[in-house]
């Protein structure tokens, strides 16, 4: 189980002004954040 859920990471990105980035789960323990800044 991840320390943060996908929704929690998305929320953190939105708070940081990075809502254009995409969060995907790549394994049961890893998330990937991708996109252009």
Phi and psi in radians as a Rosetta constraint file:
Dihedral C 1 N 2 CA 2 C 2 CIRCULARHARMONIC -1.276 0.35
Dihedral N 2 CA 2 C 2 N 3 CIRCULARHARMONIC 2.678 0.35
Dihedral C 2 N 3 CA 3 C 3 CIRCULARHARMONIC -1.169 0.35
Dihedral N 3 CA 3 C 3 N 4 CIRCULARHARMONIC -0.576 0.35
Dihedral C 3 N 4 CA 4 C 4 CIRCULARHARMONIC -2.164 0.35
Dihedral N 4 CA 4 C 4 N 5 CIRCULARHARMONIC 2.510 0.35
Dihedral C 4 N 5 CA 5 C 5 CIRCULARHARMONIC -1.432 0.35
Dihedral N 5 CA 5 C 5 N 6 CIRCULARHARMONIC 2.886 0.35
Dihedral C 5 N 6 CA 6 C 6 CIRCULARHARMONIC -1.011 0.35
Dihedral N 6 CA 6 C 6 N 7 CIRCULARHARMONIC -0.754 0.35
Dihedral C 6 N 7 CA 7 C 7 CIRCULARHARMONIC -1.111 0.35
Dihedral N 7 CA 7 C 7 N 8 CIRCULARHARMONIC -0.656 0.35
Dihedral C 7 N 8 CA 8 C 8 CIRCULARHARMONIC -1.135 0.35
Dihedral N 8 CA 8 C 8 N 9 CIRCULARHARMONIC -0.732 0.35
Dihedral C 8 N 9 CA 9 C 9 CIRCULARHARMONIC -1.151 0.35
Dihedral N 9 CA 9 C 9 N 10 CIRCULARHARMONIC -0.756 0.35
Dihedral C 9 N 10 CA 10 C 10 CIRCULARHARMONIC -1.008 0.35
Dihedral N 10 CA 10 C 10 N 11 CIRCULARHARMONIC -0.765 0.35
Dihedral C 10 N 11 CA 11 C 11 CIRCULARHARMONIC -1.059 0.35
Dihedral N 11 CA 11 C 11 N 12 CIRCULARHARMONIC -0.710 0.35
Dihedral C 11 N 12 CA 12 C 12 CIRCULARHARMONIC -1.144 0.35
Dihedral N 12 CA 12 C 12 N 13 CIRCULARHARMONIC -0.693 0.35
Dihedral C 12 N 13 CA 13 C 13 CIRCULARHARMONIC -1.144 0.35
Dihedral N 13 CA 13 C 13 N 14 CIRCULARHARMONIC -0.735 0.35
Dihedral C 13 N 14 CA 14 C 14 CIRCULARHARMONIC -1.074 0.35
Dihedral N 14 CA 14 C 14 N 15 CIRCULARHARMONIC -0.783 0.35
Dihedral C 14 N 15 CA 15 C 15 CIRCULARHARMONIC -1.037 0.35
Dihedral N 15 CA 15 C 15 N 16 CIRCULARHARMONIC -0.568 0.35
Dihedral C 15 N 16 CA 16 C 16 CIRCULARHARMONIC -1.507 0.35
Dihedral N 16 CA 16 C 16 N 17 CIRCULARHARMONIC 0.036 0.35
Dihedral C 16 N 17 CA 17 C 17 CIRCULARHARMONIC 1.380 0.35
Dihedral N 17 CA 17 C 17 N 18 CIRCULARHARMONIC 0.398 0.35
Dihedral C 17 N 18 CA 18 C 18 CIRCULARHARMONIC -2.031 0.35
Dihedral N 18 CA 18 C 18 N 19 CIRCULARHARMONIC 0.693 0.35
Dihedral C 18 N 19 CA 19 C 19 CIRCULARHARMONIC -1.154 0.35
Dihedral N 19 CA 19 C 19 N 20 CIRCULARHARMONIC -0.206 0.35
Dihedral C 19 N 20 CA 20 C 20 CIRCULARHARMONIC -1.385 0.35
Dihedral N 20 CA 20 C 20 N 21 CIRCULARHARMONIC -0.158 0.35
Dihedral C 20 N 21 CA 21 C 21 CIRCULARHARMONIC -1.465 0.35
Dihedral N 21 CA 21 C 21 N 22 CIRCULARHARMONIC 2.626 0.35
Dihedral C 21 N 22 CA 22 C 22 CIRCULARHARMONIC -1.863 0.35
Dihedral N 22 CA 22 C 22 N 23 CIRCULARHARMONIC 2.395 0.35
Dihedral C 22 N 23 CA 23 C 23 CIRCULARHARMONIC -1.982 0.35
Dihedral N 23 CA 23 C 23 N 24 CIRCULARHARMONIC 2.218 0.35
Dihedral C 23 N 24 CA 24 C 24 CIRCULARHARMONIC -2.296 0.35
Dihedral N 24 CA 24 C 24 N 25 CIRCULARHARMONIC 2.609 0.35
Dihedral C 24 N 25 CA 25 C 25 CIRCULARHARMONIC -1.585 0.35
Dihedral N 25 CA 25 C 25 N 26 CIRCULARHARMONIC 2.150 0.35
Dihedral C 25 N 26 CA 26 C 26 CIRCULARHARMONIC -1.816 0.35
Dihedral N 26 CA 26 C 26 N 27 CIRCULARHARMONIC -0.283 0.35
Dihedral C 26 N 27 CA 27 C 27 CIRCULARHARMONIC -2.789 0.35
Dihedral N 27 CA 27 C 27 N 28 CIRCULARHARMONIC -3.124 0.35
Dihedral C 27 N 28 CA 28 C 28 CIRCULARHARMONIC -1.204 0.35
Dihedral N 28 CA 28 C 28 N 29 CIRCULARHARMONIC -0.212 0.35
Dihedral C 28 N 29 CA 29 C 29 CIRCULARHARMONIC -2.161 0.35
Dihedral N 29 CA 29 C 29 N 30 CIRCULARHARMONIC -0.035 0.35
Dihedral C 29 N 30 CA 30 C 30 CIRCULARHARMONIC -2.278 0.35
Dihedral N 30 CA 30 C 30 N 31 CIRCULARHARMONIC 2.445 0.35
Dihedral C 30 N 31 CA 31 C 31 CIRCULARHARMONIC -2.046 0.35
Dihedral N 31 CA 31 C 31 N 32 CIRCULARHARMONIC 2.644 0.35
Dihedral C 31 N 32 CA 32 C 32 CIRCULARHARMONIC -2.112 0.35
Dihedral N 32 CA 32 C 32 N 33 CIRCULARHARMONIC 2.386 0.35
Dihedral C 32 N 33 CA 33 C 33 CIRCULARHARMONIC -1.998 0.35
Dihedral N 33 CA 33 C 33 N 34 CIRCULARHARMONIC 2.219 0.35
Dihedral C 33 N 34 CA 34 C 34 CIRCULARHARMONIC -2.426 0.35
Dihedral N 34 CA 34 C 34 N 35 CIRCULARHARMONIC 2.832 0.35
Dihedral C 34 N 35 CA 35 C 35 CIRCULARHARMONIC 2.499 0.35
Dihedral N 35 CA 35 C 35 N 36 CIRCULARHARMONIC -2.981 0.35
Dihedral C 35 N 36 CA 36 C 36 CIRCULARHARMONIC -2.027 0.35
Dihedral N 36 CA 36 C 36 N 37 CIRCULARHARMONIC 2.444 0.35
